[in-house]
Each structure stands twice: as structure tokens, then as C-alpha cells.
Amino acid sequence: MDDWMYAGLASAIPNIESGTSSKTKISSNQGGLPPCKIIHAGEELSPDEAQLSIGLKPQVLLFRYRDKIHAIDHACPHQTYPLSRGTIYDIEDFGVVLSVGISCPKHGWSFDLFTGNSDRGKYKLGLWEVDVRGGENGEEVWVKKKERERIG
């Protein structure tokens, strides 16, 4: 069974620029709306619609950071707060960028965007595979839920 879900054109996935600081707030653009795309069950949602329906259906938060498209669960796994209001940051060690993280604005918990691991507890952020395919109207973005690694 093919579990890939169409997420839209690659050109429609907003780019979150890293500023001069190592942390970039997702909702820092004009009007306070997050520069990201939120979808569920093949539907695109406005940020307000996503806020109202959080927890009802799984939602995918899509954005581009440092030229890579990321797709993650929109809800923080700790208390389902919308991560579209969070902060993206580089995970660094002595100035070397090792990974990228997102922190939840509700409690400040952080998650690695490549592993899903939390900086606290055993909570794990849901990650989605991203596949960019050629299409009639340009490059298309398709997403599929990543399977969690099983231990033991």
C-alpha cells in the first residue's frame, strides 16, 4: 500500500531563513502568521484552521530551512501545542552545525528534526519522509509518516 500523501508544490513550501542568530522564530513574518504549510488528510489548512483543529486529525507541518524541506507533526508530543508557533534553531557544537531543532513555545521543550528526539524525557516528535517528484506544474512534495525505530 502506498502511504504517500500529496503536500503541494515545492515552490509553495515557505523558506524559513536563518538570521544572524542561531534561533529563528517560525511566526516572525508579517502579520504573525507562520511561514509554513500545514496539511492533514491531503488538505491544506490556514494557520487559524490548524489551530482550531489541532488534536482532531494528525497534521503535518512543512517548511524549508537551509534549503531542505522538513515535514514534522504539527503538535508537540508533550502537550499537543502547535509547533508552527515554535522556534527553529541550529544544534551546534563549538560552532559546527550538527543538526536542526525546533522548540515548543508552550514549555520550551526541544526536538531534533532529523531524529525526533527530545531534550527532555522520552517524548519523540513524529517525523515524515519527504519526496520531491517532477510534476506537470513543477516539482511536487509528497510526504509519508516515518516508522519509528523499534528497540529490542
N, C-alpha and C positions, 0 to 999 in steps of 0.2 A: 504494500500500500504506500502511495506517495503522500507524505505528510507535509510537503512544501506548501506554503501559503504565499500568495502574491502580496507584496507590500507596497508596490508602486514603482515609479520610475526613479532611477538612481539620481537623476537631476533634481528630483523633488525632496531628496533627503537633505535636511539642513546641515550645514557645516558649523560646528562649534569651534571657533578659533581659540587657540591657547594664547592668552595675552602675555604680558610681561611677567605676571606672577605664575606660579605653578598650579594655581587653582582657578577654574573658570566656572562661574555660576551658570547653570543652564538657562535660567529665566532672566538673564541680564540684558536681553534685547529690548527693542522699543515696545512699549505697551505692557511689559512684564510677561508676555506670553513666551513659553519656552520654545527655543529654536530646535524643535524635534518633531517627529511624526509619531502618532500613537494610533495603533490599529488593534482590532480584535475580530476574530472570525471573518477576516477578509474585508472588514470595513475600516475606513479611516475616520478618526474621531477628532473633533476640535478639542483643545485643551479643557474647555469648560465641560463638554460632554464626557470626556475621560474622567474628570474629577468627580462628576455625579455618578458614574457607573463603575467606579473602582470597586473591586471585590465581587462584582456580579459575574463577569466573564474574564478569563485571562486576557491581559492587554500586553502588547509588545511596544516598547519604547525604542524608536530608531533615530539615530543621529550619526553624523560623520565627525570624527575627531582625529586630527593628524592624518588625514587622507584615508582613514579606514572607517567603514560603515560598521557600527555596533548595533546589535539588537539584544535587548535585555527585557526581563519582566518589568512592567511599569510600577508594580507595587513592591515596596520594600518587604523582604521576607520577615522582618522583625514585627512590624505592626501595620503592614499594607499601606503605608503612606506613599503618595505618588512621587516617584523618583524624578519626574520631569521638573520638579522644583528643587532638585539637588544640585550638587557641585561636582564637576568633573575635575580631576587632578592627575598629575603625573606621579607615579610611585617611583621615587628616586633613591639612590644610594650614592652619596658623595658626588652628586651632580650627574650621575648616569641614570637615564630613564630606563627603568626595568619593566614597567607595566603602566596601566592606566586604571584609575579607580573612580568610583562615584560615592559621594557621601549623602546620606539621607538627611534632609533638613529637620526632621522631627526630633531625632535623638542623636544625630551626629555619627551614626554607625557608618562604616565604610566597607565597600565591596570591590574586589578586583574584577575588572571587566573581562579578563581572559580566563580566570579560574572560577569566579563566582564566590570565592572565599571571603568571609567576613573578618574584620579585625577584632571582633568580639564573639565569643560563643561559637556554636556550630551552625549558625544560620548560613544559608548558601543562596546567593542570588541566582535566579533562573536565567540561563543564557540561551540564545538562539543562534543557530548556524545561519550565515548569510551567504547567498549565492547570487552573483550578478550575472545575468544572462542577456544575450542580444535579443532585441525585440523589434517589432515594426516601427515603434515610435521612439526608440532609443533603448539604452540599457535598462533592464528591469531588475528589481530587487525581489528576491524570494527568501523567505525565512522558514526555518524548521527548528522546533524545540530540540536542544541538545539533550542527549541522555546523560543522566548523572552517573558518575563512576561508582561502581559498587565495591565495597571494601570486603575482603574475605571471600 
